[in-house]
Amino acid sequence: MPSTDVSEAQANHDWLDALEQQLSPGSVLRPGRDDLDAYETEWRGRYHSHALAVIRPDSTDALSQVVKACTQAGVAMVAQGGNTGLVGGAVTRGDREEVIIQLGRMKAIRRVDDASALMVVEAGVPVSVAQDEALAHGLRLAVDLASSQSATIGGILATNAGGVLTIAYGNARAQVLGIEAVLADGQIFNGLSEVRKDNTGYSMKDLLVGSEGTLGFITAASLSLVPAPKVSATAWVGVESVDQALALLKVIRQDMSDHLRAFELIPALAVDLVSKARAEQGLSTRVILDSASPWQVLIATDSSDEKAPLEERLMESLMAVYEAGGLDDVVVAQSQADAEAMWVIRESISDAQQIEGVALKHDISVPTPLFGEFIEATEKGLLEIVPGIRLCAFGHLADGNLHFNLVPPEGKPKALIEHEAAIEDYVFDQVAHYHGSMAAEHGVGMLRRDALAKRSDAGKLWMMRQIKQALDPKGLFNPGKIL
């Protein structure tokens, strides 16, 4: 990719001083003068930026000015949303050679259209805020993640994030009707379409969504909404194996496919770690099952029809499988508090793993019917690399995406660090063998960049490089990420 010689630009920061004068107060934060820690520290602590400045535009026009100034100065730019990424996609490289473009001040909800079931929101709006606004109109933004309180619309679109609702509604890209973005020459792409059918040439919105800020900076989006749920039913079940969970999924899909919203696989280890971590914080965790099954499943259903008998239908389906010997235990939530207690466990898994030391996390997808075989074979190979390694594979089984996380052996919190390269190679070899993807919903960033170059189809890489060259010829948009 094109490389940028920024040494001369760094020697003379007059352009940055001039830009600061043009923008609204507080738009430019500088090292030594302002506190940049919140923007420079990745939340997991794996990466740390050393930015020339953090620039916080408050409008699309202001961002256009910023891009033009940085391009003229030859300074690379890294877009950042809620800074909740998991792959090093929103951090700078080097020492004071790049700027962070932080979009948190662009947080307007421009409008909600009840008749068309859509909303137009700016990139800095937290996902939870957009969800609440949609709900106030009797509608739902069909994207839900554990990080919804801090993740932003721009961030989830840049990475094409998934979440627990993907089984029903697809990833973030599936919700997008149109995009507004600033391109590499500073011009504004006015693509905020509010129609669902548009065949006028290439779909530029689909190109920008998932590009991780390497082709353009998303400033706003028009998002499709669906009717808000009025009734729901939630259950937690225990199974002996992943294959039993897959058999249950088949039944639930047949019986309740029109209402199924989440089908989350959870190992017993994850439940134990959540209980342990929350206890250290002085928090209690409600025990769901009478006896811990090796694998557990959280099932969520809902409907916009308040008369839909979801609880009865879900219980009937589950009991039929239970009586046939396909389940260890079944608990159907009897209240909203019961359902919330179940979701607390699911949404606490990622953070809880830290209590055991440095965990290695992989965001993978494999064809759903093969997951039982994949997990069994891959765990066996991993135990040969690191005896005592513990598998904490959890997540969205119904759409073939699991967070294939690895916890160090008990009492050895740093045991996986020296084996990280070998573990990654082995896991990705297995993913390839089972015709899956090494990056299912978190993106590539810097963390998976080299693996992508090594393992991806040559034709795909060629096309991606041609697109990058065409849309960012100077290589100033988030360099070193993806490619």
C-alpha positions as CSV (number, residue, x, y, z in Angstrom):
1,M,0.0,0.0,0.0
2,P,1.1,3.6,-0.5
3,S,3.4,4.8,2.4
4,T,3.4,8.3,3.7
5,D,6.5,10.2,4.7
6,V,5.3,12.2,7.7
7,S,8.6,13.3,9.2
8,E,8.5,16.7,7.4
9,A,4.9,17.2,8.5
10,Q,5.7,16.5,12.1
11,A,8.5,19.0,12.1
12,N,6.1,21.8,11.3
13,H,2.7,21.8,13.1
14,D,1.6,25.2,11.8
15,W,-1.1,23.4,9.8
16,L,-2.5,21.9,13.0
17,D,-2.4,25.3,14.8
18,A,-4.3,26.8,11.9
19,L,-6.9,24.0,11.9
20,E,-7.5,24.4,15.6
21,Q,-8.3,28.1,14.9
22,Q,-10.9,27.1,12.3
23,L,-12.7,24.5,14.4
24,S,-15.0,25.0,17.4
25,P,-13.4,25.1,20.8
26,G,-12.3,21.8,22.2
27,S,-12.0,20.2,18.8
28,V,-8.2,19.7,19.0
29,L,-6.5,18.0,21.9
30,R,-2.7,18.0,22.0
31,P,-0.2,16.0,24.0
32,G,1.3,17.8,26.9
33,R,-1.6,20.2,27.0
34,D,-4.6,18.0,27.2
35,D,-5.4,14.5,28.6
36,L,-5.4,12.1,25.8
37,D,-5.5,8.9,27.8
38,A,-9.1,8.0,27.2
39,Y,-8.5,8.1,23.4
40,E,-5.1,6.6,23.3
41,T,-5.6,3.6,25.5
42,E,-7.5,0.6,24.0
43,W,-9.9,-0.7,26.5
44,R,-8.3,-4.2,26.7
45,G,-4.8,-2.6,27.1
46,R,-3.3,-4.5,24.2
47,Y,-2.6,-1.5,22.1
48,H,-1.7,2.1,23.1
49,S,-1.7,5.1,20.7
50,H,0.8,7.9,20.7
51,A,-1.2,10.4,18.6
52,L,0.0,13.7,17.2
53,A,-3.4,15.0,18.3
54,V,-6.9,13.9,18.9
55,I,-9.3,15.8,16.7
56,R,-13.0,15.9,17.6
57,P,-15.1,17.4,14.8
58,D,-18.7,18.3,15.7
59,S,-20.1,18.2,12.2
60,T,-19.6,16.6,8.8
61,D,-18.4,19.9,7.4
62,A,-15.9,20.2,10.2
63,L,-14.6,16.7,9.5
64,S,-14.3,17.6,5.8
65,Q,-12.0,20.5,6.8
66,V,-10.0,18.2,9.0
67,V,-9.4,15.6,6.3
68,K,-8.4,18.3,3.8
69,A,-5.9,19.7,6.3
70,C,-4.4,16.4,7.2
71,T,-4.2,15.3,3.6
72,Q,-2.4,18.5,2.6
73,A,0.0,18.0,5.5
74,G,0.5,14.3,4.7
75,V,-0.7,13.2,8.1
76,A,-2.5,9.9,8.5
77,M,-5.8,9.7,10.3
78,V,-7.4,7.0,12.5
79,A,-11.1,7.1,13.0
80,Q,-12.4,6.3,16.5
81,G,-15.9,5.8,17.9
82,G,-16.6,4.4,21.3
83,N,-13.1,2.8,21.5
84,T,-14.6,-0.6,22.3
85,G,-12.9,-2.4,19.4
86,L,-11.2,-5.8,19.9
87,V,-8.7,-5.9,17.0
88,G,-6.6,-2.7,17.2
89,G,-8.5,-0.9,14.5
90,A,-8.8,2.5,16.2
91,V,-5.3,3.0,17.4
92,T,-2.3,4.9,15.9
93,R,1.0,3.4,14.9
94,G,4.4,4.9,15.7
95,D,5.2,7.9,17.9
96,R,3.2,11.1,17.3
97,E,2.9,10.5,13.6
98,E,-0.9,10.1,13.2
99,V,-4.0,11.9,14.5
100,I,-7.0,10.2,16.0
101,I,-10.3,11.5,14.5
102,Q,-12.7,11.0,17.4
103,L,-16.3,11.2,16.3
104,G,-18.0,11.3,19.7
105,R,-19.2,14.9,19.3
106,M,-21.2,14.0,16.2
107,K,-24.1,12.6,18.2
108,A,-27.3,14.0,16.7
109,I,-30.3,11.8,16.0
110,R,-31.4,13.7,12.9
111,R,-34.8,12.2,12.6
112,V,-37.0,9.1,13.1
113,D,-39.6,8.3,10.4
114,D,-42.3,6.2,11.8
115,A,-44.1,5.7,8.5
116,S,-40.9,4.4,6.7
117,A,-39.6,2.7,9.9
118,L,-36.1,4.3,9.7
119,M,-33.9,6.6,11.6
120,V,-31.1,8.9,10.5
121,V,-28.3,9.1,13.1
122,E,-24.8,10.5,13.3
123,A,-21.7,8.4,13.8
124,G,-21.1,9.3,17.5
125,V,-24.5,8.3,18.8
126,P,-24.1,5.4,21.3
127,V,-26.0,2.3,20.1
128,S,-28.0,2.2,23.3
129,V,-29.2,5.8,22.7
130,A,-30.3,5.0,19.2
131,Q,-32.1,1.9,20.6
132,D,-33.9,4.0,23.1
133,E,-35.0,6.6,20.6
134,A,-36.3,3.9,18.2
135,L,-38.2,2.3,21.1
136,A,-39.8,5.7,22.0
137,H,-41.4,5.5,18.5
138,G,-42.6,1.9,19.0
139,L,-39.7,0.6,16.8
140,R,-36.5,-1.4,17.3
141,L,-32.9,-0.9,16.1
142,A,-32.1,-4.6,15.4
143,V,-28.5,-4.5,16.6
144,D,-27.7,-5.5,20.2
145,L,-24.3,-6.0,21.7
146,A,-22.8,-6.3,25.1
147,S,-21.0,-3.0,24.5
148,S,-24.2,-1.1,23.4
149,Q,-23.8,1.5,26.1
150,S,-20.4,2.6,24.8
151,A,-20.2,1.4,21.2
152,T,-21.2,4.0,18.6
153,I,-23.2,3.8,15.4
154,G,-20.1,4.8,13.4
155,G,-18.0,2.1,15.1
156,I,-20.5,-0.8,14.6
157,L,-20.9,0.2,11.0
158,A,-17.1,0.5,10.4
159,T,-16.7,-3.1,11.7
160,N,-20.0,-4.5,10.5
161,A,-20.7,-5.6,14.0
162,G,-23.0,-8.5,14.8
163,G,-24.4,-9.3,18.2
164,V,-27.2,-11.5,19.6
165,L,-29.9,-10.5,17.1
166,T,-28.0,-11.5,14.0
167,I,-29.9,-14.8,13.7
168,A,-33.1,-12.8,13.1
169,Y,-32.0,-9.6,11.5
170,G,-28.4,-9.9,10.2
171,N,-25.3,-8.0,11.0
172,A,-25.1,-4.2,11.1
173,R,-24.8,-3.9,7.3
174,A,-28.3,-5.4,6.9
175,Q,-29.8,-2.5,8.8
176,V,-28.2,0.2,6.6
177,L,-30.3,2.1,4.0
178,G,-27.7,4.8,3.3
179,I,-24.4,6.3,4.4
180,E,-23.0,9.8,4.7
181,A,-19.2,9.8,4.7
182,V,-16.1,12.0,4.2
183,L,-13.8,10.6,1.6
184,A,-10.0,10.8,1.3
185,D,-9.9,14.1,-0.6
186,G,-12.3,15.7,1.9
187,Q,-15.3,15.6,-0.2
188,I,-18.6,14.5,1.3
189,F,-20.4,11.4,0.0
190,N,-24.1,12.2,0.4
191,G,-25.5,8.7,0.3
192,L,-28.1,9.0,3.0
193,S,-30.7,7.1,1.0
194,E,-34.0,6.5,2.7
195,V,-35.4,4.0,0.2
196,R,-35.1,0.2,0.3
197,K,-34.6,-0.3,-3.4
198,D,-31.8,1.5,-5.2
199,N,-30.0,-0.2,-8.1
200,T,-28.1,2.8,-9.5
201,G,-24.7,1.2,-9.9
202,Y,-22.3,0.0,-7.2
203,S,-23.6,-0.2,-3.6
204,M,-21.1,2.3,-2.0
205,K,-22.8,2.0,1.4
206,D,-21.9,-1.7,1.5
207,L,-18.4,-1.0,0.6
208,L,-17.9,1.6,3.4
209,V,-19.6,-0.6,6.0
210,G,-17.1,-3.0,7.3
211,S,-14.1,-1.1,5.9
212,E,-12.8,-0.1,9.3
213,G,-12.2,3.5,8.3
214,T,-9.7,2.6,5.6
215,L,-11.8,3.9,2.7
216,G,-13.9,6.7,4.2
217,F,-15.0,8.1,7.5
218,I,-18.7,7.3,8.2
219,T,-20.4,10.4,9.6
220,A,-24.1,9.4,9.6
221,A,-26.4,6.6,8.5
222,S,-30.0,6.0,7.7
223,L,-31.0,2.7,9.4
224,S,-33.9,0.5,8.9
225,L,-36.1,-0.3,12.0
226,V,-38.5,-3.1,12.8
227,P,-41.5,-3.2,15.1
228,A,-40.6,-3.1,18.8
229,P,-41.3,-6.3,20.7
230,K,-44.3,-6.3,23.1
231,V,-44.0,-9.8,24.5
232,S,-41.0,-12.0,25.1
233,A,-40.0,-15.4,26.5
234,T,-36.5,-16.4,27.6
235,A,-35.2,-19.8,28.7
236,W,-31.9,-21.3,29.9
237,V,-31.3,-25.0,29.2
238,G,-28.5,-27.5,30.0
239,V,-27.2,-29.9,27.4
240,E,-24.4,-32.6,27.4
241,S,-22.8,-31.6,24.2
242,V,-22.6,-29.0,21.4
243,D,-24.3,-31.5,19.1
244,Q,-27.2,-31.6,21.6
245,A,-27.4,-27.9,21.4
246,L,-27.5,-28.0,17.6
247,A,-30.3,-30.6,17.7
248,L,-32.2,-28.3,20.0
249,L,-31.6,-25.4,17.7
250,K,-33.2,-27.3,14.8
251,V,-36.3,-27.9,16.9
252,I,-36.6,-24.3,18.1
253,R,-36.1,-23.0,14.6
254,Q,-38.9,-25.3,13.3
255,D,-41.3,-24.4,16.1
256,M,-40.5,-20.7,16.6
257,S,-38.5,-19.5,13.7
258,D,-40.7,-16.4,13.3
259,H,-40.0,-15.4,16.9
260,L,-36.5,-16.7,17.6
261,R,-34.1,-13.8,18.4
262,A,-31.1,-15.3,20.2
263,F,-29.6,-18.7,20.7
264,E,-26.5,-18.4,22.7
265,L,-24.1,-21.3,23.5
266,I,-22.4,-21.0,26.9
267,P,-19.9,-23.5,28.5
268,A,-20.1,-24.3,32.2
269,L,-16.6,-22.7,32.6
270,A,-18.0,-19.4,31.5
271,V,-20.8,-19.5,34.1
272,D,-18.2,-20.4,36.8
273,L,-15.9,-17.5,35.8
274,V,-18.8,-15.0,35.8
275,S,-19.8,-16.1,39.3
276,K,-16.2,-15.8,40.5
277,A,-15.6,-12.4,38.9
278,R,-18.8,-10.9,40.2
279,A,-18.2,-12.3,43.7
280,E,-14.9,-10.4,43.8
281,Q,-16.9,-7.3,42.9
282,G,-19.3,-7.9,45.7
283,L,-22.1,-9.0,43.3
284,S,-24.1,-12.1,43.5
285,T,-25.0,-14.3,40.5
286,R,-28.3,-16.1,40.4
287,V,-27.8,-19.9,39.9
288,I,-30.0,-20.8,36.9
289,L,-29.7,-24.6,36.7
290,D,-30.0,-27.1,39.6
291,S,-26.8,-28.9,38.4
292,A,-24.2,-27.5,36.0
293,S,-24.4,-29.0,32.5
294,P,-21.2,-29.1,30.4
295,W,-22.9,-26.8,27.9
296,Q,-25.8,-24.4,28.3
297,V,-28.0,-22.4,26.0
298,L,-29.7,-19.1,26.4
299,I,-32.8,-18.8,24.2
300,A,-34.7,-15.5,23.6
301,T,-37.9,-15.1,21.7
302,D,-40.1,-12.1,21.2
303,S,-43.0,-10.7,19.1
304,S,-44.6,-7.4,18.3
305,D,-48.0,-9.1,18.8
306,E,-48.8,-8.7,22.5
307,K,-51.2,-11.7,22.3
308,A,-48.6,-14.1,21.0
309,P,-48.3,-17.1,23.4
310,L,-44.5,-17.2,23.3
311,E,-43.9,-18.7,26.8
312,E,-46.3,-21.5,26.2
313,R,-44.9,-22.3,22.8
314,L,-41.3,-22.2,24.0
315,M,-42.1,-24.4,27.1
316,E,-43.9,-26.9,24.9
317,S,-41.0,-27.1,22.5
318,L,-38.4,-27.5,25.2
319,M,-40.3,-30.0,27.2
320,A,-40.8,-32.2,24.1
321,V,-37.0,-32.3,23.7
322,Y,-36.4,-32.8,27.4
323,E,-38.8,-35.8,27.6
324,A,-37.1,-37.3,24.6
325,G,-33.8,-37.2,26.6
326,G,-32.3,-34.3,24.6
327,L,-31.8,-31.9,27.5
328,D,-30.4,-32.0,31.0
329,D,-32.5,-29.2,32.5
330,V,-34.9,-26.5,31.5
331,V,-35.6,-23.1,33.1
332,V,-38.1,-20.7,31.5
333,A,-38.0,-17.1,32.9
334,Q,-41.1,-16.3,34.8
335,S,-40.5,-12.6,35.0
336,Q,-38.4,-9.8,33.5
337,A,-36.1,-10.1,36.5
338,D,-35.5,-13.8,35.7
339,A,-34.7,-12.9,32.1
340,E,-32.3,-10.2,33.1
341,A,-30.5,-12.5,35.5
342,M,-29.9,-14.9,32.6
343,W,-28.6,-12.1,30.3
344,V,-26.3,-10.8,33.0
345,I,-24.4,-14.0,32.9
346,R,-24.2,-14.0,29.1
347,E,-23.0,-10.4,28.9
348,S,-20.4,-10.7,31.6
349,I,-18.5,-13.6,30.1
350,S,-15.9,-11.5,28.1
351,D,-14.8,-9.5,31.1
352,A,-15.0,-12.4,33.6
353,Q,-12.2,-14.3,31.8
354,Q,-9.7,-11.7,32.9
355,I,-9.9,-13.1,36.4
356,E,-7.9,-16.1,35.4
357,G,-5.1,-14.2,33.6
358,V,-4.4,-13.4,30.0
359,A,-7.0,-15.0,27.8
360,L,-6.6,-15.4,24.0
361,K,-9.7,-14.4,22.1
362,H,-10.8,-15.5,18.6
363,D,-13.9,-14.3,16.8
364,I,-14.6,-17.1,14.3
365,S,-17.4,-18.5,12.3
366,V,-17.8,-22.1,11.1
367,P,-20.7,-23.7,9.3
368,T,-23.2,-24.3,12.1
369,P,-23.6,-28.1,11.7
370,L,-19.9,-28.6,12.1
371,F,-19.4,-26.7,15.3
372,G,-19.5,-29.8,17.6
373,E,-16.9,-31.5,15.5
374,F,-14.8,-28.4,15.2
375,I,-14.8,-27.7,19.0
376,E,-13.9,-31.2,19.9
377,A,-11.1,-31.5,17.4
378,T,-9.6,-28.1,18.0
379,E,-9.7,-28.5,21.8
380,K,-7.8,-31.7,21.5
381,G,-5.1,-30.1,19.5
382,L,-4.8,-27.1,21.8
383,L,-4.3,-29.3,24.8
384,E,-1.2,-30.7,23.0
385,I,0.2,-27.2,22.7
386,V,-0.6,-26.1,26.2
387,P,-1.6,-28.8,28.6
388,G,-4.4,-27.6,30.9
389,I,-5.6,-24.9,28.5
390,R,-9.3,-24.2,29.1
391,L,-11.8,-23.6,26.3
392,C,-14.4,-20.8,26.8
393,A,-16.2,-20.9,23.5
394,F,-19.5,-19.0,23.7
395,G,-21.8,-16.9,21.6
396,H,-24.1,-16.9,18.6
397,L,-24.4,-20.6,17.7
398,A,-27.4,-20.1,15.5
399,D,-25.5,-17.9,13.0
400,G,-22.3,-19.9,13.2
401,N,-20.3,-17.4,15.1
402,L,-18.5,-18.2,18.4
403,H,-16.1,-16.2,20.5
404,F,-13.5,-19.0,20.6
405,N,-11.7,-17.8,23.7
406,L,-8.9,-19.7,25.5
407,V,-8.3,-19.4,29.3
408,P,-4.9,-20.3,30.8
409,P,-4.5,-23.4,33.0
410,E,-5.5,-22.9,36.6
411,G,-2.8,-21.0,38.6
412,K,-0.8,-20.1,35.5
413,P,-2.2,-16.7,34.4
414,K,0.4,-15.9,31.8
415,A,0.8,-19.5,30.4
416,L,-0.7,-18.7,27.0
417,I,1.4,-15.6,26.1
418,E,4.5,-17.5,24.9
419,H,2.4,-19.8,22.9
420,E,0.2,-17.2,21.3
421,A,1.6,-17.5,17.7
422,A,1.4,-21.3,17.7
423,I,-2.2,-21.2,19.1
424,E,-3.4,-18.6,16.6
425,D,-1.9,-20.6,13.7
426,Y,-3.5,-23.8,14.9
427,V,-6.9,-22.2,15.5
428,F,-6.9,-20.5,12.1
429,D,-5.8,-23.7,10.4
430,Q,-8.7,-25.4,11.9
431,V,-11.1,-22.6,10.9
432,A,-9.8,-22.9,7.3
433,H,-10.2,-26.7,7.4
434,Y,-13.8,-26.4,8.4
435,H,-14.4,-23.6,5.8
436,G,-15.0,-20.8,8.2
437,S,-13.8,-17.3,8.8
438,M,-11.1,-16.0,11.2
439,A,-13.0,-12.7,11.6
440,A,-16.7,-13.1,12.0
441,E,-17.9,-9.8,13.5
442,H,-15.1,-7.9,15.2
443,G,-13.2,-6.9,12.1
444,V,-9.5,-7.3,11.2
445,G,-7.7,-4.2,12.4
446,M,-4.0,-4.9,13.2
447,L,-4.7,-8.0,15.2
448,R,-5.8,-10.2,12.3
449,R,-4.1,-8.2,9.4
450,D,-1.1,-10.5,8.9
451,A,-3.2,-13.6,9.2
452,L,-5.5,-12.3,6.6
453,A,-2.6,-11.6,4.2
454,K,-1.4,-15.1,4.8
455,R,-4.6,-17.0,4.5
456,S,-7.1,-15.0,2.4
457,D,-7.9,-15.8,-1.2
458,A,-5.4,-14.1,-3.5
459,G,-8.1,-12.7,-5.8
460,K,-9.9,-11.1,-2.8
461,L,-6.7,-9.5,-1.6
462,W,-6.0,-8.1,-5.1
463,M,-9.5,-6.6,-5.3
464,M,-9.2,-5.1,-1.8
465,R,-5.9,-3.5,-2.6
466,Q,-7.2,-2.0,-5.9
467,I,-10.2,-0.5,-4.1
468,K,-7.9,0.9,-1.3
469,Q,-5.6,2.4,-3.9
470,A,-8.5,4.0,-5.8
471,L,-10.3,5.5,-2.8
472,D,-7.3,6.4,-0.6
473,P,-4.3,6.8,-3.0
474,K,-2.1,8.5,-0.4
475,G,-2.8,5.8,2.2
476,L,-3.8,8.2,4.9
477,F,-7.0,6.6,6.1
478,N,-6.3,4.2,9.0
479,P,-3.0,2.8,7.5
480,G,-1.8,-0.6,8.6
481,K,-5.3,-1.9,9.3
482,I,-6.9,-4.8,7.3
483,L,-4.1,-4.7,4.6
